[in-house]
Amino acid sequence: MKNLLKIFSLLAVAFALAAAPAVFADKATKEAKERTFTGELKCAKCALKESDTCQNVLETEVKGAKHNLWLEANEVSKAFHETVCKEPKKATVTGKVKQEGGKMVLTAAKIELAK
């Protein structure tokens, strides 16, 4: 009986190790996928008082919970910053999301004012 238990335990561990790469591959694929978010685009320094420097932050709601998506300071985000620095605006942002340093960071490919 003890040998049978050992065999089942070893099989369970082997199965878990074999399945682990597939689980992580699915997670990486989801994170790399471009998504679109709508919310209020604000300046982290001027409106939110959460930063020492100006940076775009999209306040949005996903599955009933509010989230701040910090926009990476790329060309798209920098070009749009003057529009929201002093006054928040409703906007739609398309890009890829990743977690970095405890914050959700959105690399924007496209930003538009919401209609």
C-alpha positions as CSV (number, residue, x, y, z in Angstrom):
1,M,0.0,0.0,0.0
2,K,2.8,2.4,0.8
3,N,4.5,1.7,-2.5
4,L,1.3,2.4,-4.3
5,L,1.0,5.8,-2.5
6,K,4.6,6.6,-3.4
7,I,4.0,5.8,-7.1
8,F,0.9,8.0,-7.2
9,S,2.8,10.8,-5.5
10,L,5.6,10.6,-8.0
11,L,3.2,10.5,-10.9
12,A,1.4,13.6,-9.5
13,V,4.7,15.5,-9.2
14,A,5.8,14.5,-12.7
15,F,2.4,15.6,-14.2
16,A,2.7,19.0,-12.4
17,L,6.2,19.6,-13.7
18,A,5.2,18.6,-17.2
19,A,2.2,21.0,-17.1
20,A,4.0,24.0,-15.6
21,P,5.6,25.3,-18.9
22,A,2.2,25.3,-20.6
23,V,0.6,27.3,-17.8
24,F,3.4,30.0,-17.9
25,A,3.3,30.1,-21.7
26,D,-0.5,30.9,-21.6
27,K,0.1,33.7,-19.0
28,A,2.9,35.2,-21.2
29,T,0.7,35.1,-24.2
30,K,-2.1,36.9,-22.4
31,E,0.2,39.6,-21.2
32,A,1.7,40.2,-24.6
33,K,-1.8,40.7,-26.2
34,E,-2.8,44.2,-27.1
35,R,-5.9,45.4,-25.3
36,T,-8.1,48.5,-25.2
37,F,-9.1,50.3,-22.0
38,T,-11.4,53.3,-21.5
39,G,-11.3,55.6,-18.5
40,E,-10.1,58.9,-17.2
41,L,-6.6,59.8,-18.3
42,K,-4.8,62.0,-15.7
43,C,-1.4,63.3,-14.8
44,A,0.2,61.4,-12.0
45,K,1.9,64.5,-10.7
46,C,-0.7,67.2,-11.2
47,A,-4.0,65.4,-10.7
48,L,-3.2,62.3,-8.6
49,K,-0.3,63.8,-6.6
50,E,1.3,60.3,-6.8
51,S,4.6,61.2,-8.6
52,D,7.3,63.9,-8.6
53,T,7.2,64.0,-12.4
54,C,4.5,64.2,-15.0
55,Q,3.3,60.9,-16.3
56,N,0.0,59.7,-17.8
57,V,-2.2,57.4,-15.7
58,L,-5.5,55.9,-16.9
59,E,-8.0,55.3,-14.2
60,T,-10.3,52.5,-15.4
61,E,-12.7,49.9,-14.1
62,V,-12.1,46.2,-14.9
63,K,-14.5,43.6,-13.6
64,G,-16.0,46.0,-11.1
65,A,-12.7,47.1,-9.6
66,K,-10.9,50.4,-10.1
67,H,-7.4,50.2,-11.4
68,N,-4.6,52.7,-12.3
69,L,-2.7,51.9,-15.4
70,W,0.5,53.9,-15.6
71,L,1.4,54.7,-19.2
72,E,4.9,54.0,-20.2
73,A,6.7,57.2,-21.2
74,N,6.9,56.3,-24.9
75,E,6.3,58.6,-28.0
76,V,2.5,58.0,-28.0
77,S,2.1,58.8,-24.3
78,K,4.4,61.8,-24.4
79,A,2.7,63.3,-27.4
80,F,-0.7,63.1,-25.6
81,H,0.4,64.4,-22.2
82,E,-0.2,68.1,-22.8
83,T,-3.9,67.3,-23.4
84,V,-4.4,65.8,-19.9
85,C,-1.7,67.4,-17.7
86,K,-3.8,70.2,-16.2
87,E,-7.3,68.7,-16.7
88,P,-8.2,64.9,-16.8
89,K,-10.0,63.7,-19.9
90,K,-12.0,60.6,-20.8
91,A,-9.8,58.5,-23.2
92,T,-9.4,55.2,-24.8
93,V,-6.0,53.7,-24.8
94,T,-4.8,50.6,-26.7
95,G,-1.6,48.8,-25.8
96,K,0.1,46.0,-23.9
97,V,-0.1,45.7,-20.2
98,K,2.6,44.3,-17.9
99,Q,3.2,44.4,-14.1
100,E,6.3,46.3,-13.1
101,G,7.4,47.3,-9.6
102,G,3.9,46.7,-8.1
103,K,2.2,48.9,-10.8
104,M,0.3,47.9,-13.9
105,V,2.2,49.6,-16.8
106,L,0.4,50.1,-20.1
107,T,2.6,50.6,-23.2
108,A,0.3,52.7,-25.4
109,A,0.2,52.1,-29.1
110,K,-2.8,54.5,-29.6
111,I,-4.6,57.1,-27.4
112,E,-7.9,58.8,-28.4
113,L,-10.3,61.1,-26.5
114,A,-13.4,59.1,-25.7
115,K,-16.6,60.2,-27.5
